[in-house]
């Protein structure tokens, strides 16, 4: 748009629409995208009473209590070397309001979900639109057969990684993502 200026600030990327990128974000386009859900990946739930996972802390986010995993945050920070991270969560832009301060994650671009009934999974239309023809990995605790079918049908390399919401992003899953991304570089 005329007069529109983009700055190299990560903070300004927080609210940048997905279709527009600052120069710093454009540099990341050669990396595969990692779509990151929050609930069940970084925010853990479903564990047995009295069995709160280690290295987590309780935080209130928009009036809801979340148990945030510091281990998952460390894994995601390390995965930035291999991936362009994009929030793929119902938190949408609120992820960048909270997670940079609490866990040091972000700000990252985020998806918005205009039509959550389309495509057989409420996130799939936004994921597919952002993915275009790039290699992508998607880590989420709630994927279905439609997501797996979409991944198999893509011409670009695609990895779907399912988490257990009580454990989230584990060292094994982080290594699976890292190994997959590194294999892309060698292909």
C-alpha positions as CSV (number, residue, x, y, z in Angstrom):
1,X,0.0,0.0,0.0
2,X,1.3,3.5,-0.6
3,X,3.1,4.9,2.3
4,X,3.2,1.6,4.1
5,X,6.5,0.9,5.7
6,X,7.9,-2.3,7.1
7,X,10.4,-2.3,9.9
8,X,12.8,-5.0,10.9
9,X,11.2,-5.3,14.3
10,X,10.1,-8.7,15.5
11,X,7.6,-6.9,17.7
12,X,5.9,-5.4,14.7
13,X,5.6,-8.8,13.2
14,X,3.2,-9.7,16.0
15,X,0.2,-8.2,14.4
16,X,1.4,-8.4,10.7
17,X,-1.1,-10.2,8.6
18,X,0.2,-13.5,7.4
19,X,0.3,-12.4,3.8
20,X,2.8,-9.6,4.5
21,X,6.3,-10.0,5.9
22,X,8.9,-7.7,7.2
23,X,12.4,-8.1,5.5
24,X,13.5,-10.2,8.5
25,X,10.6,-12.5,8.1
26,X,11.2,-12.8,4.4
27,X,14.7,-14.2,5.1
28,X,13.0,-17.1,6.9
29,X,11.0,-18.2,3.9
30,X,13.7,-20.6,2.8
31,X,13.1,-22.7,5.9
32,X,10.2,-25.1,6.2
33,X,7.2,-23.8,8.2
34,X,6.4,-25.3,11.6
35,X,2.8,-24.7,12.5
36,X,2.7,-24.8,16.3
37,X,-0.5,-25.4,18.3
38,X,-0.4,-24.2,21.9
39,X,-2.9,-26.2,23.9
40,X,-1.6,-29.7,24.2
41,X,1.8,-28.7,22.9
42,X,3.0,-25.9,25.1
43,X,0.0,-25.6,27.5
44,X,-0.4,-29.1,29.0
45,X,-3.6,-30.7,30.3
46,X,-5.1,-34.1,30.9
47,X,-2.5,-35.4,33.3
48,X,-3.5,-37.3,36.4
49,X,-4.4,-35.3,39.5
50,X,-1.3,-34.8,41.6
51,X,0.9,-35.7,38.6
52,X,1.8,-32.2,37.3
53,X,4.6,-32.5,34.7
54,X,8.0,-31.3,35.7
55,X,9.4,-27.9,34.5
56,X,6.0,-26.3,34.1
57,X,4.4,-23.3,35.7
58,X,0.8,-22.1,36.1
59,X,-0.2,-18.9,34.4
60,X,-3.5,-17.1,33.8
61,X,-4.1,-16.2,30.2
62,X,-7.2,-14.2,29.4
63,X,-8.9,-15.5,32.6
64,X,-8.0,-19.2,31.9
65,X,-5.4,-21.1,33.9
66,X,-2.7,-22.8,31.8
67,X,0.1,-25.1,32.8
68,X,2.9,-23.9,30.4
69,X,5.8,-26.3,29.7
70,X,9.3,-24.7,29.9
71,X,10.7,-27.9,28.2
72,X,8.4,-27.4,25.2
73,X,9.5,-23.7,25.0
74,X,13.1,-24.7,25.0
75,X,12.5,-27.3,22.2
76,X,10.7,-24.6,20.1
77,X,13.5,-22.1,20.7
78,X,16.0,-24.7,19.4
79,X,13.8,-25.6,16.4
80,X,13.9,-21.9,15.2
81,X,17.3,-22.9,13.7
82,X,15.5,-25.3,11.3
83,X,12.0,-23.8,10.9
84,X,10.0,-20.7,10.5
85,X,7.6,-21.0,13.5
86,X,4.0,-19.9,13.0
87,X,1.4,-20.0,15.8
88,X,-1.5,-22.3,14.7
89,X,-3.8,-22.0,17.7
90,X,-7.1,-20.7,18.7
91,X,-5.0,-18.2,20.8
92,X,-4.3,-16.5,17.4
93,X,-2.6,-13.1,18.1
94,X,-3.0,-13.5,21.9
95,X,-0.1,-16.0,21.8
96,X,2.2,-13.0,21.2
97,X,0.6,-11.1,24.0
98,X,1.5,-13.7,26.6
99,X,4.1,-16.3,25.5
100,X,7.1,-13.9,24.8
101,X,6.8,-12.7,28.4
102,X,6.2,-16.0,30.1
103,X,8.3,-18.4,28.1
104,X,10.4,-16.3,25.8
105,X,8.6,-17.6,22.7
106,X,7.9,-15.2,19.9
107,X,6.5,-13.0,18.8
108,X,5.9,-15.2,15.7
109,X,3.5,-14.9,12.8
110,X,0.1,-16.4,13.6
111,X,-2.8,-17.8,11.7
112,X,-6.4,-16.6,12.0
113,X,-9.3,-18.9,11.5
114,X,-12.1,-17.2,9.6
115,X,-14.1,-20.3,8.7
116,X,-13.6,-23.0,11.2
117,X,-16.2,-25.3,9.6
118,X,-14.5,-25.6,6.3
119,X,-12.2,-28.3,5.0
120,X,-13.0,-31.0,7.7
121,X,-10.7,-29.5,10.4
122,X,-11.2,-26.1,11.8
123,X,-7.5,-25.1,11.2
124,X,-6.9,-26.7,7.8
125,X,-8.1,-23.9,5.5
126,X,-5.7,-21.4,7.2
127,X,-2.9,-23.9,7.3
128,X,-3.2,-24.8,3.6
129,X,-3.4,-21.1,2.6
130,X,-0.3,-20.2,4.5
131,X,1.6,-23.3,3.5
132,X,1.3,-22.7,-0.2
133,X,3.9,-25.0,-1.9
134,X,6.4,-24.8,1.0
135,X,7.5,-27.8,3.1
136,X,5.6,-27.8,6.4
137,X,5.5,-29.6,9.7
138,X,2.5,-29.2,11.9
139,X,2.5,-30.1,15.6
140,X,-0.8,-30.4,17.3
141,X,-2.7,-32.6,19.8
142,X,-5.9,-32.5,17.8
143,X,-5.5,-33.7,14.2
144,X,-7.9,-36.0,12.3
145,X,-7.9,-38.1,9.2
146,X,-8.7,-35.1,7.0
147,X,-5.4,-33.5,8.1
148,X,-3.5,-36.7,7.4
149,X,-5.1,-37.0,4.0
150,X,-4.2,-33.3,3.2
151,X,-0.6,-34.0,4.2
152,X,-0.4,-37.1,2.0
153,X,-1.9,-35.2,-1.0
154,X,0.5,-32.3,-0.9
155,X,3.3,-32.2,-3.4
156,X,5.6,-30.4,-0.9
157,X,7.1,-32.4,2.0
158,X,4.7,-32.4,4.9
159,X,5.0,-33.8,8.4
160,X,2.2,-34.1,10.9
161,X,3.3,-34.6,14.5
162,X,0.7,-35.5,17.1
163,X,1.3,-34.8,20.8
164,X,-0.3,-36.1,23.9
165,X,-1.8,-33.1,25.7
166,X,-0.4,-34.3,29.1
167,X,3.2,-34.2,27.8
168,X,3.2,-31.8,24.8
169,X,6.3,-31.3,22.8
170,X,8.7,-33.9,24.1
171,X,12.5,-34.3,23.4
172,X,11.6,-37.2,21.1
173,X,9.1,-35.2,19.1
174,X,11.5,-32.3,18.9
175,X,14.2,-34.5,17.5
176,X,11.8,-36.0,15.0
177,X,11.0,-32.5,13.7
178,X,14.7,-31.5,13.7
179,X,15.7,-34.7,11.8
180,X,13.0,-34.2,9.3
181,X,14.0,-30.6,8.6
182,X,17.6,-31.5,8.3
183,X,16.8,-34.2,5.8
184,X,15.1,-31.6,3.6
185,X,18.4,-29.7,3.4
186,X,20.2,-32.8,2.2
187,X,17.5,-33.7,-0.4
